[in-house]
Amino acid sequence: MLNSEILRIPAEMLLRDAIFHMNAEFQTSAVIVNPAGDALGILDGESIARGLAMDADALLTTPCIELLEPRRVNLAA
């Protein structure tokens, strides 16, 4: 189960919407979750910047799940 203080972004949410939610909550990172609430990865400034450097217009309308690189997520708190 995820810590309630961690911003959770649905995997299918578009990046532009995720950035809006992150800004509204004053968060620099968020956890991408599947419909069951399981963590799939972390969306952070580095992953956003890396993607925007390639094709900003296309990336903003891309689901967040497509930005993730395979890596382990440890949310134990």
N, C-alpha and C positions, 0 to 999 in steps of 0.2 A: 504494500500500500504506500502511496506517495505522501510525503509530508504536506500538510495543508498549506504551508507557506510557499511552496514551490509552484510557480505558475505552470499550469498544464495547458498545452495546445493540442487540439485534435490533429491527427496526422494528415487529414484531408483538408485542413484549413489552408487557404492561400497565404503565401508569405506576406503580402501587403497587409492582410488582416492580422496576422500573427505579430507583425511589427507594431501595428496600432495597439494591440492588447498589451504587448510588452511595455510600450511607452506609457500607456494609461496606468499600469501597475508599477512603474518605475523599476522595471526589471531589465537586467542586461543579458539574461539567459532564461530559457524556458525548457521544459521537458516535453518532448513530443510523445503523445500517448495514443494507443489504439482505442477503439470503442469500448473495450473492457477495462480501460484505465491502466493497462500495462505500459511501462516506460519503454520507448523504442530508441530514444537517443536524445541528445541535447542540441537545442538551437541556441547559438550564441553569436556574439558579434563577429567572431572569426569566420564561422560558417556562412553568415550572411554576407560579409565583405568578400569572401572568396567567390561566392556565387554572383554577386553584383558585378564583380570585375569582369566576369565572362559575358553576361548578357542581362543587364538590369531590367529591361522592359519585359523580357520573357520570364525572368525569375520571379518578378513580383506577382505574376499570375500562376505560379507553380505551387502545387501542394507541398507543404513543409516536409513531408516524408521523403520527397525526392532530393532534399538537401543533405540528408543524413549520410554520414560515412559510417560504415560498420565499426562500432566500438562498444565497450561495456559501459553501462550506466550504473553507478552505485548511489542509491538514494537513501541508504541506511543513515538514520540520524539519531 
